[in-house]
Amino acid sequence: MKKLLIVILFFCSIFSFGQKNEFNLIKLDSTWGQEVLRFPARNMDYIGVGDIRFPPKGWINPEHTFFWSYTYAWSINVNRKIPESELEQDLEKYFNSLNNIDVNNKTDQRKASVEITEIKKKKSVTFYEGKIDTFDRFATNKRFILNVKIKSHFCKKTQKTVFLFTFSPKEFTHKVWETLDNIELEKEVCKN
């Protein structure tokens, strides 16, 4: 009886840990911190999921190379290309919500502003780069500029869009981007 119970527990654990979690959109090891959410969220009306990953060290430390450097993926039920202007608005909503900013308050100087430019297109992937002028309420309580790279994947079979964002206040020539540029989505994100 004991052996049977051990075998059952063993197979249950394999089944549980072997399942792909819908929130695991980004291919990174477990040393990266993870925060997950369901859309609608952050004042965006999309339906889907989000996967945010923070480096093992330094995200909140202004002196660290990885200060405010992180990645974020959205898998949303949108069966069209999202234009740059909408993407800019979405990122403004995200950062304003992150900083608990009342966008109706006309005098609040912490509101985010975003500029995104399409860099290239390769099959079903569109690449963007941009700048986010936002506020850091977590470490410095000051405004700063975040650089962003975005890969927008249109999943034709499932009629959804998957975004991979990488953020850092460091310029694109800084060595932190060697790590950020190598971050990839999980292979199965367009199949589910």
Kinemage of the C-alpha trace (Angstrom):
@kinemage 1
@onewidth
@group {chain A} dominant
@subgroup {mainchain}
@vectorlist {calphas} color= white
{ca met a 1} P 0.000 0.000 0.000
{ca lys a 2} L 2.845 2.379 0.891
{ca lys a 3} L 4.590 1.651 -2.415
{ca leu a 4} L 1.391 2.275 -4.345
{ca leu a 5} L 0.903 5.618 -2.582
{ca ile a 6} L 4.513 6.645 -3.370
{ca val a 7} L 4.075 5.707 -7.055
{ca ile a 8} L 0.814 7.680 -7.277
{ca leu a 9} L 2.401 10.729 -5.634
{ca phe a 10} L 5.398 10.444 -7.950
{ca phe a 11} L 3.239 10.417 -11.097
{ca cys a 12} L 1.065 13.242 -9.793
{ca ser a 13} L 4.144 15.373 -9.166
{ca ile a 14} L 5.495 14.651 -12.656
{ca phe a 15} L 2.124 15.531 -14.155
{ca ser a 16} L 1.824 18.729 -12.118
{ca phe a 17} L 5.344 19.991 -12.724
{ca gly a 18} L 5.414 18.858 -16.345
{ca gln a 19} L 2.418 21.009 -17.310
{ca lys a 20} L 3.088 24.291 -19.085
{ca asn a 21} L 1.657 27.162 -17.108
{ca glu a 22} L -0.204 29.666 -19.306
{ca phe a 23} L 1.728 32.412 -17.538
{ca asn a 24} L 5.154 31.082 -18.535
{ca leu a 25} L 5.529 33.075 -21.718
{ca ile a 26} L 9.215 33.948 -21.371
{ca lys a 27} L 12.044 31.447 -21.661
{ca leu a 28} L 14.126 32.225 -18.537
{ca asp a 29} L 15.398 30.152 -15.640
{ca ser a 30} L 13.943 30.231 -12.132
{ca thr a 31} L 16.554 32.719 -10.850
{ca trp a 32} L 14.528 35.459 -12.539
{ca gly a 33} L 11.669 36.741 -10.390
{ca gln a 34} L 8.198 36.424 -11.868
{ca glu a 35} L 4.992 38.408 -11.563
{ca val a 36} L 1.912 37.313 -13.495
{ca leu a 37} L -1.381 38.942 -14.298
{ca arg a 38} L -4.542 38.491 -16.290
{ca phe a 39} L -5.826 41.083 -18.708
{ca pro a 40} L -7.860 43.233 -18.479
{ca ala a 41} L -5.287 44.880 -16.225
{ca arg a 42} L -3.380 48.134 -15.798
{ca asn a 43} L -6.288 50.044 -17.398
{ca met a 44} L -6.008 48.013 -20.620
{ca asp a 45} L -9.082 46.186 -21.882
{ca tyr a 46} L -7.324 43.328 -23.649
{ca ile a 47} L -8.168 39.743 -22.729
{ca gly a 48} L -5.133 37.555 -22.033
{ca val a 49} L -2.176 37.043 -19.720
{ca gly a 50} L 1.022 38.851 -18.808
{ca asp a 51} L 4.376 37.498 -17.612
{ca ile a 52} L 6.843 39.936 -16.016
{ca arg a 53} L 10.402 38.793 -15.213
{ca phe a 54} L 12.987 40.561 -13.083
{ca pro a 55} L 16.732 39.768 -13.100
{ca pro a 56} L 18.145 37.773 -10.170
{ca lys a 57} L 19.815 40.875 -8.708
{ca gly a 58} L 19.786 44.619 -8.970
{ca trp a 59} L 16.390 45.571 -10.373
{ca ile a 60} L 15.597 47.969 -7.526
{ca asn a 61} L 19.176 49.131 -6.828
{ca pro a 62} L 20.051 52.398 -8.660
{ca glu a 63} L 23.781 51.539 -8.509
{ca his a 64} L 23.366 48.098 -10.131
{ca thr a 65} L 23.833 47.359 -13.851
{ca phe a 66} L 20.352 45.784 -13.982
{ca phe a 67} L 18.543 48.678 -12.285
{ca trp a 68} L 15.038 48.887 -13.815
{ca ser a 69} L 16.080 46.338 -16.468
{ca tyr a 70} L 13.451 43.668 -16.966
{ca thr a 71} L 11.230 41.903 -19.476
{ca tyr a 72} L 7.478 41.636 -19.895
{ca ala a 73} L 5.352 39.515 -22.252
{ca trp a 74} L 1.689 39.888 -23.134
{ca ser a 75} L -0.382 37.194 -24.798
{ca ile a 76} L -3.596 38.955 -25.757
{ca asn a 77} L -6.623 38.066 -27.856
{ca val a 78} L -6.087 40.660 -30.570
{ca asn a 79} L -6.287 39.434 -34.160
{ca arg a 80} L -4.887 42.570 -35.794
{ca lys a 81} L -1.688 44.545 -35.864
{ca ile a 82} L -1.649 47.047 -33.021
{ca pro a 83} L -0.485 50.392 -34.451
{ca glu a 84} L 2.378 52.328 -32.854
{ca ser a 85} L 0.018 54.980 -31.479
{ca glu a 86} L -2.068 52.363 -29.627
{ca leu a 87} L 1.054 50.645 -28.336
{ca glu a 88} L 2.325 53.993 -27.030
{ca gln a 89} L -0.998 54.585 -25.261
{ca asp a 90} L -0.926 51.073 -23.778
{ca leu a 91} L 2.556 51.609 -22.358
{ca glu a 92} L 1.528 54.985 -20.957
{ca lys a 93} L -1.449 53.288 -19.266
{ca tyr a 94} L 0.817 50.540 -17.932
{ca phe a 95} L 3.404 52.909 -16.412
{ca asn a 96} L 0.792 55.345 -15.085
{ca ser a 97} L -1.009 52.465 -13.401
{ca leu a 98} L 2.271 51.056 -12.085
{ca asn a 99} L 2.957 54.420 -10.454
{ca asn a 100} L -0.623 54.827 -9.139
{ca ile a 101} L -1.109 57.989 -11.178
{ca asp a 102} L -4.562 59.528 -11.575
{ca val a 103} L -4.512 60.423 -15.268
{ca asn a 104} L -7.410 62.854 -14.732
{ca asn a 105} L -5.206 64.984 -12.480
{ca lys a 106} L -3.950 67.576 -14.989
{ca thr a 107} L -1.191 68.835 -12.670
{ca asp a 108} L 0.456 65.473 -11.931
{ca gln a 109} L 4.002 65.739 -13.307
{ca arg a 110} L 4.645 61.986 -12.965
{ca lys a 111} L 2.590 60.914 -15.996
{ca ala a 112} L 4.374 58.733 -18.518
{ca ser a 113} L 4.959 59.614 -22.141
{ca val a 114} L 6.057 57.089 -24.746
{ca glu a 115} L 7.581 57.217 -28.231
{ca ile a 116} L 7.768 54.003 -30.252
{ca thr a 117} L 9.179 53.507 -33.761
{ca glu a 118} L 8.832 50.430 -35.951
{ca ile a 119} L 12.344 49.234 -36.845
{ca lys a 120} L 11.672 46.265 -39.126
{ca lys a 121} L 9.278 43.464 -39.943
{ca lys a 122} L 10.213 39.816 -40.461
{ca lys a 123} L 7.388 37.442 -41.428
{ca ser a 124} L 4.826 37.627 -38.590
{ca val a 125} L 7.118 39.565 -36.203
{ca thr a 126} L 7.340 43.361 -36.025
{ca phe a 127} L 10.259 44.966 -34.161
{ca tyr a 128} L 10.049 48.311 -32.368
{ca glu a 129} L 12.327 50.512 -30.300
{ca gly a 130} L 11.413 53.459 -28.169
{ca lys a 131} L 11.722 55.591 -25.066
{ca ile a 132} L 9.477 55.885 -22.042
{ca asp a 133} L 9.670 59.004 -19.936
{ca thr a 134} L 8.235 57.854 -16.616
{ca phe a 135} L 8.490 58.067 -12.854
{ca asp a 136} L 10.290 55.670 -10.480
{ca arg a 137} L 8.182 55.340 -7.331
{ca phe a 138} L 10.061 52.221 -6.193
{ca ala a 139} L 13.648 53.401 -5.675
{ca thr a 140} L 14.476 57.018 -6.510
{ca asn a 141} L 11.142 58.911 -6.600
{ca lys a 142} L 12.428 60.707 -9.698
{ca arg a 143} L 11.618 60.816 -13.392
{ca phe a 144} L 13.819 58.838 -15.731
{ca ile a 145} L 13.950 57.477 -19.280
{ca leu a 146} L 13.494 53.779 -19.973
{ca asn a 147} L 14.636 52.422 -23.318
{ca val a 148} L 12.435 49.681 -24.710
{ca lys a 149} L 12.680 47.049 -27.417
{ca ile a 150} L 9.505 45.284 -28.493
{ca lys a 151} L 8.852 42.189 -30.589
{ca ser a 152} L 5.229 41.831 -31.679
{ca his a 153} L 4.309 38.308 -32.808
{ca phe a 154} L 1.031 37.821 -34.636
{ca cys a 155} L -0.158 34.226 -34.133
{ca lys a 156} L -2.248 33.526 -37.218
{ca lys a 157} L -3.558 30.117 -36.119
{ca thr a 158} L -4.836 31.304 -32.724
{ca gln a 159} L -5.656 34.859 -33.867
{ca lys a 160} L -3.813 36.523 -31.012
{ca thr a 161} L -0.826 38.792 -30.494
{ca val a 162} L 2.148 38.115 -28.233
{ca phe a 163} L 4.438 40.979 -27.266
{ca leu a 164} L 7.902 40.669 -25.751
{ca phe a 165} L 9.116 43.894 -24.139
{ca thr a 166} L 12.608 44.484 -22.754
{ca phe a 167} L 13.246 47.617 -20.691
{ca ser a 168} L 16.327 49.349 -19.316
{ca pro a 169} L 17.404 52.913 -18.554
{ca lys a 170} L 20.762 51.970 -20.087
{ca glu a 171} L 21.409 52.990 -23.697
{ca phe a 172} L 21.088 50.233 -26.323
{ca thr a 173} L 24.908 50.076 -26.584
{ca his a 174} L 25.299 49.169 -22.874
{ca lys a 175} L 26.300 45.582 -21.977
{ca val a 176} L 22.998 45.001 -20.128
{ca trp a 177} L 21.366 44.700 -23.556
{ca glu a 178} L 23.521 41.642 -24.314
{ca thr a 179} L 21.408 39.839 -21.708
{ca leu a 180} L 18.106 41.506 -22.607
{ca asp a 181} L 18.520 40.919 -26.364
{ca asn a 182} L 18.946 37.177 -25.760
{ca ile a 183} L 15.620 36.804 -23.936
{ca glu a 184} L 13.109 34.821 -25.951
{ca leu a 185} L 9.501 33.762 -25.735
{ca glu a 186} L 8.659 30.136 -25.022
{ca lys a 187} L 8.305 28.222 -28.290
{ca glu a 188} L 4.680 27.239 -27.650
{ca val a 189} L 3.206 30.713 -27.031
{ca cys a 190} L 1.441 30.875 -30.403
{ca lys a 191} L -0.014 27.368 -30.142
{ca asn a 192} L -2.206 27.906 -27.073
